């Protein structure tokens, strides 16, 4: 459904360190910079990127917005969460764990990145 997701970042170097760590915990290679100061993580199914805002104003997080990353298992979600905490992220919501609801049984872990963007690692349990 999506070709790419881009979020704003105020400190590109700190944000690259953070995303290299959490995405590396999921098996993805380090992000690739372009000549405009943006960083891109390319996968077979899409692209995730960070960018300083084009209008020159500070990046702000979206109230009510969450970017979710698929975790292959709960251990990967935990490694993602730990890598985020060790690299400038902040734990939010409940601790990583199983939640049950209308969408079934999910293993979820939540973080805010260095610019305040809300992130989730999600593993859909069977």
Protein Blocks (a to p, Z undefined) as FASTA:
>chain_A
ZZbdcdddfblmlmmmmmmmmmmmnopacddddfkopacdddfkbccdddddfklpacdd
dehiacddddfbfklmmmmmmmmmmnopacehjdedddddfkopadddddddfkopacdd
ddddZZ
